[in-house]
Amino acid sequence: MHASQGRSAGLGLALASAFAFGGSGVAAKPLIEAGLDPLHVVWLRVAGAALVMLPVAWRHRDLLRRKPALLVGFGLLAVAGVQAFYFASISRIPVGVALLIEYLAPALVLGWVRFVQRRPVTRAAALGVVLAVGGLACVVQVWSGLTFDLVGLLLALAAACCQVGYFVLSDQGADEAGQADPLGVIAYGLLIGALVLTVVARPWGMDWALLGGSADMNGTGVPAWLLLGWIVLIATVLAYVTGVVSVRRLSPQVAGVVACLEAVIATVLAWVLLGQHLDAPQIIGGAVVLVGAFIAQSSTPKAVQPEPVAGSAADVAAAAAVAAAAGGAGRESELSGGRGAP
């Protein structure tokens, strides 16, 4: 009963993380259309979240001594890496293609678990990945405007690898007696990511006056500061916190599968709030992603094993962990959002 309750709580947190990450683009797109550069929106997102989490970082300052490598890795990969590589990729290839490649991360996580950690992976978890990636291809309509650019594809693959780092590092040390508090890891990850993105985005060239105006959301004027507040507090702070905690309760591999829901959520919210049209293939693809996520998180082991098994009841419900990031940045379409976008 206790394990079942923990699994349900982890699944709920993971779904909350997917919703928070997936909804970021709906708030970011109006800001971008109002004149803010996508990279500046990303910097505002990460830097603002870092400021919010600054008291938490101070409270867990002992992590700088105990887990320096974990903090640097999380900041470079899970926060700055996904964002920078994703934006570099969409400057060369279509957004849908870049997004699909980035969300190959669940398959890469399974490869990490199977060949690096040398742990077994259930067929249900593998099937969930196949269905989720296939459904995602329909959601992003990967066939639309497909072009081949080797550098762009490699950059998108780098974003996917950084997203793998998010899931793996979120679970790092979860079973240790002196484990790193997830809130402290997130706080320092955001601080390090903000420093790196400051060099990349160069915010001193940003038009700060735009934040005092309003942005158009499907014909309705919304204060820019309100949209930015949503991106910082909900789409970043809440998204990372619920995501990392859910991975700790569940497992990186299943979290990666359910994270594919972020693209579905982003598309649906863009349909409802921005008035952007959903085609039949996108609706069908979204349903396939849901089926894949359900299969992955509901698989159970056939026998009790001494170590957690990828896709097992102990690991299985790492639904929708958080975060990019690679947190990514302002995806300039109805697919805007997620840890790899604003």
Disulfide bonds with the S-S distance in Angstrom:
none
